[in-house]
Amino acid sequence: MLDLRPVGYVIGLLTATLGALMLLPLAVDLLAGSANWRAFAGAAAITFCCGLFTAIACRNAISGGLDLRQSFVLTTGVWVVLPLFAALPFTTGAPDLSGTDAVFEAMSGLTTTGTTVITGLDALPMGTNLWRAMLNWLGGLGIVIVALIFLPVMKVGGMQFFRTEGFDTLGKVLPRALDISKALLSIYLVMTLGCALAYRAFGMETFEAVIHALSALSTGGFSNRDTSFTEFAVPLHYVTVVAMILSTLPFIRFIQLFRGEVKPLWQDLQVRAYLRWTLYAIVMVLAWRVIRDAQPFWPALHQSVFNVVSIFSGTGLLSGDPGQWGPLPFMVLLIVGFIGGCTSSTGCSVKVFRYLIMFRAITTQIRRLLQPAAVHPLRLQGRRVEQEVISSVIVFFTLFIATFAVLAIALSMTGLQPRTALTAAWTAIADIGPVWGPEVGPTGAVGGFPDPAKWIMTIGMLLGRLELVSVYVLFTIRFWAR
């Protein structure tokens, strides 16, 4: 019998922490004279008490740490439970969402997807907009911790390749989690503060600077404006570009950098491939807009850079409407969205390292066909890639494509048009943000979608953020029968 008490203890602590954090938007609304603070007061009390009582009830079972199966349950459990409590302020205060919409918004925030059901963001209470950005920020930090601690141990999607490079957490998940979390939190806070100060220096209002720093550093994409970044000055676009790129680089490299080790960052194949592919995508989109659409070079340049980096990183902040730029830019954006950032970053989607392994596996297989008597080991970053890692990556790609197809078909069955269903499945499974299609509102909100479509997207966001396998394994009989 699987002992779920250690899982309950950790989830209880995290839930109580989430409730305590609701006091920040409560204070903001209170200071702004908005009655919306009452919604956060009630939600904070419920969330904190439920989390605290759960942790107290399970506290005696945590001394032995977490085993492998408990780690699987915990990883998924956190991203199921926390959005339910995070949705409470949306259901009892402005904008007074339905249960479906509130859970969608909270899941979109914590998975750093950035798709919203809310229209009229500019008129929302300040506390609500702050809470949405905080969900982005918390989700970004949380997924980096999961990628560094849990996914390598669980051997999800080839992540075991990074276990010896990063941290050995097998058999001591919780103690190492605390050490790693402290290091990551320090770096994350410094980067967020730096981004907010840069925004402020280039003319953004203080509150908006905080909102967009929390959103950009987490690659979350929530903005307090319906027009996203369209109306901001060009220098603010480039500040965001830098923030988004930094957020999609491996955070393990930042930990090493803070320790004085500079070479690992510059020598990382993921980093170089990600930057190179980003440049290729920008050049293709820019060339199309300047040559094919006869757009002025400089406006086309900053819009192309901003939107390509935003989609590539999975942030989803937009400048203009790139969905209307034509077939080539649209296809480029879809492709880079399916690539995503580096592993152990706040970026989403498939991740660069899996493509590198797949490309190396294909070239190695071709060499074996041409020279069957020779030995052709597959290497990446100077390290041999074991067959177990290759198999895990192949399984991940297969599940990713299959899940995307199922989501797109399911969404089309709810009545959405093909373009809408396709981009909704794309943005959900890759946790990107924008959806394009006739059913999407002029501000990009998907509040007009039928409720079944919203639940399908909510499930897709959860699956994509936790890299599929860690969720699917919970639905196998063998997992629970051990």
N, C-alpha and C positions, 0 to 999 in steps of 0.2 A: 504493500500500500504506500502510495506516494504521500509523504508528509508535507502538507501545504502550509504549515504554520510559519516556517521561515519566510516563505513567499509573502504570507499575510503580514508579517512583521515589517518587511521592507516596504511593501505597498502602503501599509498603514502610516509609516513614517513619512513617505513621500506625499501621501494625501494630506496629512496634517500640515506639512510644509507648504503645500499648495494653498491650503486654507489660510495660513498665516500670510502668505504673499498677497492674498486678496485685500489685505489692509492697505496696500499701497494705492491701488486705484480708488479704494474707499476714501482715503485721505485726500486724494486729488479732487474727487467729486465734492467732498465736504468743503474744501478750501475754495472751490469754484462756485459754491452755492447751489450745486445741483442736487435735487432730491434723489438722484440715482444712487447715492451712497447707501441708501437703505437696502438696495438689491445686493450690494457687495457685503453688507453687514450680515444679512441673513445667510447668504451663500457661504461666507467665511465661517460662520458659527457651525453650520451643518457639516461642511467639509472638514474643518479642524476636529470636531468632536468625533465624527465617524473614523477619521484616520487615527486619532489618538486612542480611541477605545479598541480599534482593531490591533494596533501595535501592542497595547498593554495585554490584550488577550493572548497574543502570540509570542510575547517577549521571551519566554523560557525555552523556546525551541530553536533559537538562533545561534547558540554557542558553537555548534558544529559547522557553521558556514553553510554554503549551498552546494549541492551536488549538481551533476550535469542536467538531469531532468528538471530539477527545481529552477535552474537558470533559464531553461526554455520557457517554463510557465511564467516566471517572473518577467522576462523580457516582453512577452505578449501581454501579460496581465497589467503591467504599468500603462501601456498605451491603450488599453481598453478601459481601465478604471478611471484614470486621471481625466480623460476628455469628458466623461460623464459628469464629474464634479465641476470641471472647468466650465461646463455649459450652463451651470446654475445661474450665474449673473445675467446671462442672455435671456433667460426665461422669465425672470422676475423684475427686470428693469428694462431701460431703453437698450436696444430697440424692440423689446418684448417679442422675441422670436418664439415660434412653435418648438416643441421638443425636438422634432426632426431637424429643423434649421439650426437650433442651438448646438446640438451634438455635431452636426456637420461643421459649423464654424469652429467649434473647439477642436475637433479632430484635424481640421485644416490647419489650425494654428500650431498644435503640438507636433504634427508631422511635418511642419514647415512647408506645407503645400502652398498656401496663400490664396486659394480660391475662396471667394466670399459669396454669401447669399444676401448680404446687406447692401441696400441702395441708400445713398444719403450719408456716406461716411463723414462728410464735412460737418454734418449737423448732430452727430452723435455726442453724448457726454464725454468729456475728456477722459474720465475713468474707464469707460468702455473701450475707447481707442487704445489707451495704455494697456489694458488687460489683453487685448488682441495681440499687441506687439510683444507683451511679456510671454504670452503663450508661444509665439515664434521663438523667442530667445531661449526659453526653457527647453523647448523641443530640440533646438539646435545643440545645446549643451548636452542634453540627454542622449542624443543619438551618437555623438562623438564618444561618450563614455561607453555606450553599448558596443560601438565598433571596436574600441580598444580593449575592452575587458571581456565581453560575453561572446561576441560572434567568433573570434578566433578559437575560443574554448569549445564552442558548439560546432565548429567546422562548417559554418554556413557560407555557401557560395565561394569556397576557396579562401576564406579569410584566415584559415589556419596557416597560410603562407606567411602571415605577419606575426605569428605568435612569438617566435624567437627574436624577431627584430624589435618588437615593442616590449611587452611585459609578459612574464610567465605567470598566468593567473590560475592555472589548473590546481584544484584542491584548496585554493585560498582566495576565492573570488572576492569575498567581502573585505578582508583586510587590504588587499591590493586596490580594490575599488575606491576605498577612502583616500589612499595615497594619490592615485591617479586623478581622482576627482578634484582634489585640492590643487594639483598642478594645472589641470585644465581650466578650473574656475579662475585661477589667477590670470592666466593668459587671456582667457575669454573676456574677463572684466577689463583688462588693460586695452585690448583691441576695441571693445565696445566704447569705452571712454574716449579713446583716440578718435574713433569715427565720429562720435557726437561732437567733440570739440572741433573737428575739421568741418563738419556741417555748419556749426555755429560761426566759425571763422569766415565761411563763404556766404554768410547772409541768411541762413535758415533760422527760423524762430526756434527758441529753446525747446519748447514742447515737441515740435515736429522733428527737431534734431534727435531728441531722445527716441521718439517713435521709430524713425527710419534707421537709426543706429542699431536698435534692437532687431529690426526686421532684416536689414542688409547683412549684418554679421552672422545671423542665423540662417541666411538664405531662405527666409520665410516668406517675404513678399507682401505682408499686410501693410497697408498705408492708411493714413487718416484722411486721404483725399480720394474721391471717386475717380479723378483723372490720373491717379498714381503719380508718376514723375513727369508727366507731360508739361506741366506749367512751371517746373523749377528751372533755374538758370543752368547753363551748360557746365560751369565748374562743379556744381553739385552732382551732376551726372557722373563726372569723372571720379569724384570722391567715392561715389557708390560703386563704380566699376572696380576701383582698387579694393574696397571692402569686400565685394563679392568674390573677387579672385582670391584674396587672402583666405576667405572662409572656405574655399573649396580645395585648398592645399592641405596635405596631411598634418594634423595637429601634433602628431608625434615629432615632426620636424621642428615645430615651434618649441616644443619642450626641449629638444636637443639644442636648438638655437639659443634659448635662454640659458643653457648650461655652457655656452661658448663653443658648441660644435656647429660650424657653419657648413662644412662640406656635405653632410647628408642631404641638406635641402637642395643644393645645386646639382648634386649627383643623382637625385631621385629620378628614375625614368618616368614615373607617373607625372611628376611636376613638369618635366620637359615636354612630354607628349601632350599633356593638357594645354599648356601654353601654346604649343605649336598648332594643335588642332583648332584652338580658339582663333588664332591668327588666320588660318586658312578659311574658316567660316566667315570671319569679318570681311576678308578680301572678296569672297564670292558674293556676299550680300551687297557690299558697297559697290562692286563693279556692276551688278545688275541695276541698282538704283541710279547710278550715275550715267551708265551707258544706255540701258534699256528704257528707264523712266525719265532720263534727262533731269535728275534732281541736282540742285547745287551741291558742290562737293562737301563743304564743311558741315552743313546741317545733316547731310546724308551720312557723313563719317561719324559724328557723335551719336546719331540715332542707331546706326548699325552696330557700333561698338557697344553701346549701352544694352540694346535688346539682345544681341547675340550672347554677351556675357551673362545677362540676366537669365536667359533660357538655359544656357549651357550649365550654369551653376544651380539651376532649379529655384532661383529666387522668385522670378515672376513679376517683379516691378517692371512697368512698361513706360516707354516714351513714344507717344503716338499709337498707331494701330498696326503693328507689324503683320497681323493676319491679312491685311489688305495690300501688301507690297508686291504680290504676284506669286506665281507658282514656284520659282526657284528659291526666293527667300523663305517661303513657307516650308518647302521641303528641307532646306538647310536647318531651319529652326526645329522641325520635327526630329531630324537626325541628331542634332547636338543635344536635344532634350532626352533622347534615348541613350546618350553616352553618359552625361553627368560628370561630376567632379571626381576628385581623388578619394581613395578610401581613408577612413578615420578623419573625415572632414564633415562639415555640416551639409555638404552637397548630397545629392540624391541620385536616383536612377541606377543604371547598371554599374557604373564606376569605370574609370579609365583602366585600372589594373586588369580587369577581366578581359577587356578588349586586347590589351597587350599580351595576355596569356593565350587568348584564342588565336591571335595573329602568329605568335611564336609556335603554337601547336600546329597550325596549318603549314607553315614553312618547314617545320621539322618533319612533318609527315611527307611532304613533297620530296625532301632530301632523302628520306628513307626509301621512297619509291625509286629514286634515281640511283641511289647507292645502298642497296639492301645489305651489303656486307659491312658497312661502316656503322660506327656507334654515333648517334646523334642525340645527346642529352639536351633536354629543354632547359634553358637557363634564363633567369630574369634578375636583373640587378646583381649579377655576379653569383647568384645562388641557384642551385638546381631546383627545378620545379617538379615535385613528385607527382606520380600518376594520380594519387588521391586528390591533389589540388586541381589537376586538370579535369578530373571527373566531376568534382564539385562545381567547377565553373560551367561545364557543359550542362549539368543538371539545372543550374541557375538560369542560364540562357533559355533553356527549353521551357522552364516554368514561367519565366518572364514573358516570353512570346505567347505562350498558351494562355496565361492569365490576361494579358492585354487583349487577346482576341475574344476571350469569354466576356470580359468587361464591355468591350465595344458592341458585341452582339446583344448582351443583356440591356445595355443602355438604349440601343436602337429599338428594342422590344417595348420600351416604356413610351415610345412615340417620338423620340428625338430624331431629327434629321441626320443623315449619314455623316456629314462634316462635323456636326455637334457631337454625335456619339463617339466619333473617332478621336476628336481632340479632348473630349471629357475623359475617355478611357486613358489617353496618353498622359494627360495632366495628373490623373489620379494615381496611376501605377508608378509614374516617375516623380510624383510629388513636385510638380513644376508651378502650377498656378493658373495661367490663362486658359480660357476655353473660347473657341471661335465657332460661331454658327448662328443661324437665324433665331434660335430660342434664347440666346444670350442677350442680356440687357445692354443698353448703350454704355453703361459704366463697367461692363465685364462681369457683373454679378449674375449668379445662376439661381437666384431666388425664385424665378419662374419655372424652374424644372419641376416635374412631378416628384412627389415624395419617394417613390421607388427608385428613381434615378439618383436622388441625393443619397439614399442608403447604399446603393451600389457603389457610388463614388467614395462614400465614407469607408466602406470595406476595402476598396481599392487603395485608398490612401494608407490605411493601416498595413496592408500586405506589402505595398511598395516600400514604406519606410522601414519595416522590419525585415526586408530582403527575403520575403516569401517563405523560404524553407523553415525559418524559425516559427512561423505561424502554422504552416501546413502540417508540420510534424505532430502538432497537438491533436490532429484529427485522425491519427492512425491508431489502430487498436494495439499495435505492438508497443507504442510509447507508454500507454497506461497499463499494459499487462505485465511489464517487466517487474 
